[in-house]
Amino acid sequence: MKINLRICAVALSAAVLWAMAGFATAQATFTNVTPTIGTAFQVYPNCAAWGDIDNDGDLDVYTSQGSQMGNDLMINDLNGSGKFLRGDTLAGVFLRTAGPRSVLIVDIDNDGDQDIMAIRDLQQTHLCLNQLKETGSLTFIDVSETVGIAHLNEAYYCANLADFNNDGLLDIFLAGISSTAYTPSLLYKNTMAPGGPLTFEDVTESSGIFSMMGMSIACGAWADYDNDGDQDLLTPTMATWPLFMYRNEGDGIFTEISESVGLDQSVGSCRAGLWADYDNDGDLDFYVTRCLTADMPEVDTCELWRNDNGRFVEVPSARIDGKEIRGGAWGDYDNDGDLDLHLLDGSKVDIMFRNDGNDVFVDVVDAVGLAKTPAPGGWGMMDINDRGGETFADWDADGDLDLFLPGGDGTKPYLMQNNGGNTNNWLEVRLTGVTSNRNAIGARVVAKSGDLRQMREVCMGSGYLCGPPTDCHFGLAKKTVVDSLIILWPSGAKDVYTGVAVNQLLKLTEGAGSTAVKRQSSTAPENFTLCQNYPNPFNPTTDIVYEVPAAGRVRLQVYSVNGQWVTTLVDKVQPGGRYSACFDAGQLAGGVYFYRLITDQSVLQKKMVLVK
């Protein structure tokens, strides 16, 4: 399906966010804002997961410490109180208990709200279903024992999710810690029937995944490395084993191919595999992080492996020797059009690799204010123990990627706000699957703007212990429009959008049409107005004009004749003015629909007729 998006001038808000971020500079830098907006953090997390847990449009965070310190569900209230608010009064989130080692926020039951999955080392795997859609209340039910994945008193390290058989349901890989007393790594296939409860089947043995007792898998990493439309699995090992790479054959069977793709020589104590298309050539490369071991220090190197038509070649310029690198995260922090890499040293000096293209990486950790020193520009965190994994996330919604840096025992986390990354243009894409899984895990987003071509793949659980947002962030340098935006869904569907405006969060639903918003006038009207759509009746596109007298959050939504939500055309803060939104109903059945303008001051609704 090809859908045209008109170029629109998107008004970004939030004078408060600009004030917090400071004035824009040519050099993107990071500032610790935990004391001002994250004061409610009470524990010392070494992992975090991001997602819109309360369905209000912004990113919340669930953090956990791997020992007995407890957990925090932190609700993003930056547009209200200007802080993250504690959610430990919410039922069923097992807060203030022994902390899980690994956490994820994901809609695993495809019901439209985000659930929480967490692993408590040597104790239990938790799966807590969010009841927001069912009851209207942000409460959770732990179903891990009911669905058979609790594994009481067993040693798992982290969970990684993917729809490996493209049936629209998310499957689970559990990475096992080395010990002959515990079960090995497991692959669970999601067998939930339509409208039924969650159910899982252990397919580890039948799938061909090598899973033996005593072999430690730190964190599995799913990715479609060979561009054939299904998810393959990289399993770095914690002992001094080589990397294992499993190609998905598409019939529920995996084949171990590390030797044939050039990865059998990568040996050492791994912690994570970080997938990304760092060189913008349309396929996924990966970085492997490693910790030092006493018996084989010469092989414990952190390495970047470039994907050259399905075979991997190491990139020497990004190799790191002699460091305790556990976590890492790819992200275009300066929005210049290529992916940079932050690496988290266990207790020493972090690395921020700025990607300068052509396999050239420059460590700019001091220049961007991320050096752990008390010197000017540093953030002064000297005492860090047992650090986990970091995540990039635009939690302040200002268009550049911020960093969440975990601590460890006795050290609180750091919310590092990006100042100046948004002096370049950008685009953020948030996907909702319909036939595909709701989080669109495994979907690919390709953005083309002039000579700049970038690709992102939506993943769940990439990195060390953490769950980064599923939003796809694109830095666009000085490009003023995205010529084409291509969505390749796990179901096999393909959506194409053209003429996409920059500097916006674009929410796209699989097969449900699209919208573009054009600001027609900057003169603020006196009243809220919702005009009749034109043309009406229509087939398949129509324009909806509305007016807002002052800056504020605006939502424009479409409902069926029986009141069922169809799609959200607008959900953002807009300044006062007159706006036009184009609604494309190409995938909908003919009939009567309602469109509703929702603001803090009023709710207006009108009827429209789709004729087919």
N, C-alpha and C positions, 0 to 999 in steps of 0.2 A: 504494500500500500504506500502511495506517495502522498504526503500531506504538505501543503505549502504553509509556512509560517511567515507572516509579514514582519518586516523589521519594525521593532518597537523601541521606544525610549523608555527604559525601565527605571522608575524612580526608586533608588535605594534609600532606606530610611536611616532612621535611627541616629539622630544626632547624638544620642547618649552613647552609642557604640563608637562613633568617631571620637567622642570626647575621651572615652576609655582607651581607645587605641592610640590617641595622640595624633599629631599631624603626620601626613604622609611624607615619606622620605624616599630618596632614590634607592637606598639600600634597605632591604627588608631586615628588620631586627626583631628580637623577641624580648618580651618583658614579663616578669613574674607577676601575675595579678591575683594569685591565690589569696593574699590577705584582704583584697577588696571585694572579690566576687565568689571566692571559694572558701570562706571562713568556716563553713559548716562541716568541712571534711574533718572527721574525728579519728579515722584510722590511718594506717600507713600502707596503702595498697601497692602491690607489685603487679597488678593487672587491672585493666579497665575495658568495658564494652560500651559502645555508643549506639543510640537509637532513640526514636521518638516514642518513648514508652507511654506517654499520656495523649498521643495523637493531637498535639496542639501545633505541630509544624516545626518545632525546633528540637535540637539534639540534647537528650538527657544522657547521663552516664551512670553505669553501675560499676563500682570499684570493689576490689577485694584484696585482702592480705592473705598470703598463703599459710599463715600459722594460726594462732588463736585470737587474732586481733579483731576479727569481725568484718562486716561489709557495710557499704553505703550505697543506697539508691538515691542519686542526686538529681532532683528535678530542675531543669533549666528554666529560670524565671528572669532572664535578663531583660525582657521587655516589661517586667513588672517591678519587682524589688531590686533588680539589677544583680541578683546573686543566684547561686545554686542552692536549692532548699532541700533539706533532708527529707527522705521518704521512709524512715524506719518505722513509722506507725502503720505502714501498709501491711495488710495481712498476707501471710504466705510467702514472704520474700526471704525467709530464713536469715534475717539481719541480726547483727550483734551476736552471732554464733561463731563457731570455728570457721575461718575464712576459706573459701574455695581458692584453688590455685589458678584456675582458668575460668573465664566468664565470657558469655556471648549474649547479645540481645537479638532475637530473631523471631519471626512469625512462623513457627514450625507447624502450626495446625491450620494455616491459611485462613484464619477467621477475621483478619483485618486489624489485629492489635499485636504488639510486640511482646514476646515471651522472654523468659530468662533461662539460660542453661549454664550450669556451673559445676565444676568438679572440685570436691574437697579431697585433697591428697590423703590417701590411705583410709578414707572414710566412706564417701558416697558420691555418686553422680546425681545431680539434681536437675530436674526439668520442671519449671514452674510456669503454668499457663496463665496468661493475663486474662482476667474476666471483664475487661473494660467494655468490649462489644456486647457481651452477653448480659451484663448486669448494669452497665453504666458506671460501675465503681472500679477504681484502680486497685484490685485485689488479685491475689495469685493462688493457684492450687498446685501443689507439688504432686505430679503424676508419675514420677520416675519409677516408683515401685510398681504401680499399676501397669505400666507399659513394659516393664521388665528390663530397664536399663540402669537401675539404682546401683547395683554392684556394691553392696555393703561390705565395708572393710577390705576393699580391693584397691590396688594402686594404679590409678590412671592419671595421666599428666595433663592432657588437654583434649578438647573436642574440636573437630573441624567438620563443617556441614557442606553438602553439595547434593544436587539432584543428579546422581551419576547415571540414572537410566532415563532421564528426561520425561518422567511421568507426571511432573507437576508437584511432586512431594520431595521434601528435603530429607536426605539420608545422613547418617552419622558415622564418622570415623572416630573411635576412641583410641588414643595413643597410650600404650601400657608402659609402666616403669619397670625396669629390670629387677626381677626377683623370681626365683623359681616357686615362691609361695603364692604368686598372684597370676591371674589370667593374662594372656598376651593381648596385643592390640586386636580390636574388633571392628568389623564393618556391619552396621545395621541398615537394612533396607526399610524404608517407611512404607507400610502396607495399609495405611488408613483408607477405608472405603469412603466414597462420597457421602458426606453428612454423618459419618460415623466417628467413633473415638479414635485417638491415636493408637496405632499398633506398629510394632517393629519386628523384623525377622533377622536373625543372625545369619549373614551370608558370607562370613569371612572365609570359610573353607571352600565353599562352592565358587566363590569369585576368583580365587587364585591369589589373594593377597597373602604374602609371606608373613606369617604371624607365629613366632615361636616364643615359648616361655624363656625368659632370661634375656631377651633382646629389648633394650630400651628404645622407644620411639618418643622423641621430645614433642614435636608438633607436626602433624601431617599438613600438607599444603596442596589443595586442589587447584587445578588450572587446565585449560584446554591448550596444551603446549603445541599440538600438531594441527590446530585449526580445523578439526573435523566435526566439531559440534557437540562433543561430549567431554566430560571432565575426567582428566587423568590425575594421578596421585603421586606426589613426591613425599617420601618418608625419610627425613634425616634421622640418623640414629645417634643416641647419646654416648654409646660406647665407641671404641675406635673401629667402627665398621664403615664400609663405603656408603654412599647414598644409594637408596633404592628408588627406582622410577618405574611406575606402573602405567602402562598404556591401556586405556579403556577401549576394548574391542567392540563396544556397542551392543553386546548381547549379554551383559551381566558378568562378563569374564574380563580379567585384567592379566596382562603379560608383563613380566619384569624385564626391562629393556635398558638398564643403566649402562651396560657394556656397549651395546650397539649405538647408543647416542652419545658416548664419550664421557660418561659420568663415573665410571668405575674407578678412576684414579683419584676421585675426591674422597679422602678418608679423614676421619677425625671425629671429635666429640661435638656433634651438632646440637644446635638449639632450635633453629627455625630456617625455613625456606621462604623467601620473600619474592613473590612473582610480580612482574611489571614489564611493560614494553618501554624500557628506558631509552631505546634508540629510535623509537617511532617508526619501526619498519613493519609493523602489523602482526608481529608474533610476540609471545611472552618469554621473557628472560627471567632469571632468578638470582638472588643473592643468598648465600648460605652463611649463617652466623655460627660461631664455634666458641667453646670454652677450652681453656688449657687443661691438659691432663699430664700427670707426672710421668706416665710410661711412654708417651709418644708426643712430646712437645713439638717435634719438627713437622708434624702433619696437621697440627691444629691451626690452620689458616682460614680466615674468612675470605670468601671468593665470590666474584661476580661471573656468572656463566651466561654468555650471549647465545641466543637461539639462532643458529644459521640453518634455516630450512630443515628444522627437526633434529639437527645435531648441535651439541653444545660445545662452545669454545670458551676457555677462561680469558677474562679481560685483566691483564696484569696490573693496570693502573689503579684498580679498585681493591687489590689484595691487601689484607691486613694481617700482620704477624705479631705474635706475642701479646695479644690483648684478650681480655675476658669479655667478648661481645656476645650478649644474649639476645636482646631485642633489637629490632630495626623496623623502619617504616619508610616507604616510598611516598613522595608527595612533591608537587611543584610549588614550593614555598614562596618563590619569587614570581610566579605566574608568567614565566618567560617562554613556556611552551615545551619544556622537557622536564622529566621527573628527577628530582634530587633524592638523596638518601641520608636519613639520620640513623646513626648506630649508637646503641647504648652500651657503654662499657660498664662492667659489673660494679666497680667501685672507684674508677679512675677518671680519665678524661674522655668525654664523648667525642663523636666525629659527626660533622655535617658536611657530607660530600655534595658540593654544588656541581651539577651536571653541565659542563660547558660544550657538550656535543663531541662527536667523533671519538668516543671512549676516553674523554678527558674529564677527570674528576679532581676538584680542588677542595681541600678541607677548609671551611670558612667558619668553624665553630666559634672562634674568638670574635670574628667580625660581626656575627649575627647575634651576639649576646648570649650564647648557650654554653660558654666555658664555665666550668664549675670552679671558679676562683673568686676571691673577694675583690678582685681588681675592678675598676670602673667598667661597666658593661657586662660584667659577670653576674651570676645569680647566687653566688655565695653558698652553694650547698656542698659542704665538704665531707660530711659524715653520711655515707650511703652504704647500706649493707644489703646484700641479697636482692639487688634490683631486678625487676621483671622486664616487661615489654612496654614500649611507648606506642602512642597512636597519634596520627595527624587527624584533626577534625576541625571544621569551621564552626565551632560551637557558638561564636558570637555573630554569625551570619553576616559578615561584612565582606565576604568574597575572597579572603585569603586563608590559608591553612595554618591553624594554630597547633601547638604541641601539648599533649598531656604526658608529663614525665613522672613515672612512678618512683616511689622511694623504696623503703624496705623496713625492717625492724627498727622502729624509733625515728623514722624520717617520713614526714608527710609528703603527699604528692605536690607537684608544681603544675599549675595551669599557666602555660607560656603563651602569651598573646602575640600574634604576628602584627607588627607595625610596619606598614609600607609595602606589604606584599601585593596589595590591591591597587597600587599605582599602575600596574598593567591590567589589561582586561581579563575577564574570566567567565566561565560558565559552569554551573553546578547542575547535575541531572539526577533526579530521584525517580526511580522506576517502581511501578506496581504491576506485578504479574496478574494475569487472569487465568489463562490456560496454563501458563508457567507458574512456578511457585511464587507466592505473594511478594517475597523480597527480591524476586528476579535474580537470585543467585545463579551465576553462570551466564547471565546475559552479557553481551558485548555492546559497547557504545563507541562509535567511530565519529570523530568530529573533524571536518575538513574546513579549513579557512585559508584561502589562497594556497600558498605552497606549504602550509603547516597541516600535517595529518597526524592525528593522535588516536590511540585506542585504549580503552579501559575495559577490564572485565570485572563484573561484580562478584565479590568473594565473601565468604563468611569464615573467619577464623584464621586469616593469613597473618603470619607474624608469630611472636612469642607470647603465648597465653592470652592474648588480647583480641577484642572484637572491634576493629575500626568501623566507621560508618559505611553503609552500602552505597552512599551517594558517590557519584562519579564526578571528580573535580578536574576541570581543564583550565590551565593557564593559557592565555591567548596572546601574550605580549601586547603589541599595539593593534592587533586585528580588531576591526570594528563590527564584524558580522561573521557568524558561522555559516558558510555557504551551504553545507549539508550536515545533518546529524542523522546517523544510521543506527537503528536499534536492532540487534540480532537477538531475538528472544530464545530461551532454551527450548521452547515448544517448536521452534523452526519458523515462527512468524518473523516478518521483517517490516519495520516501520521506517519511513524516510521523511525527514523534515527539512525544509529548505528555508534560507533567509532567516536564521534564528538570531534574535537580538542577543548581544553579550551582556555581561554583568547582571545575571539573574539566576535564581534557583528555579529550574524548569521541572515540573512534576508531570511525568508521562505515564499513562496507563496503557497496557497492552491492548491494542485493537479498539480502544474506546474513543478515538478521534483526538483532535488537538485544538489548541487555541493560541492566538497571539493577542497581546494587549498593546494597543497604540494610544499614547496620550495625545488627545486632539487639541487640548488647550491647557495652558498653565494658569489661566485666570480662574480663581476659586469661585464656584457658584455659591448662591445663598443657601441652597437646600440640597438634601440627598434626593437624587432622582434616578429612577430606573425606567428607561424608555422601552417602547415596544420594539421587539427585534425586527430587523428588515433584511431580506424579505420575509414575509410571513403570510401563508405557508412557505416552506423552503425545502430545498433538496439539492445537495446535502449540507450546504453551509449557509450561515446567517450571521449578521452582525448585531451585537448587543451593546448599546450605548448607555453609560451611567455617569452620574456626577456625584462627587464628594466635596463638601465645602471646606474641609480641613484635613490635615494629615492624620492618618490612623490606619488600623488594620482593616482590610477590605477582603471579603470573600464573595465570589460569584460562583454559584453552584447550580447544577442541573439535576432535576428529579423526574422520575417517571410519573405517570398519571396516578399511580397508586402510592406515591410518596417515597419510592425507593430511590436512594442516591444513585446517580449515574456517573457524574464526573465533577471535578472542581476545576473551573476555568481560571480563577484568580484566587490566590491566598497569599497576601503580602501587605506590607505597610506602604501606602501610597500618599503622596502629598495631595492637597486639594486640587481639583481640576476635573476636566471632562475626559472620559476614556471610552475606547471602543474595543470590544473583545470579539474575535471571530470564533464561532463554534462550528466545528466540523462533525456532523453526525453520520458520516459515511458508513460506520459499522453498526448503526442502530436500526431497529425496526421502525416503520412508520407509525405515527400516532401522536397523541397529545403529550407534551412535556411542559414542565414548569421550570423557570429559572428564577433564582433567588439571590438578592443582594443583601449581605449580612455585614453590618458594622456594629461598633459598640453603642451607637445611638439609635439604630433603626434596622428593621428587616422589611424589605420590599420584595414583592413577588409578582410575576406576570406569566402568562400562558403563551406557548408557541406550538405550531403544528408542523410536524415533519411528514411530507407526502412522498411516498415511494410507490 
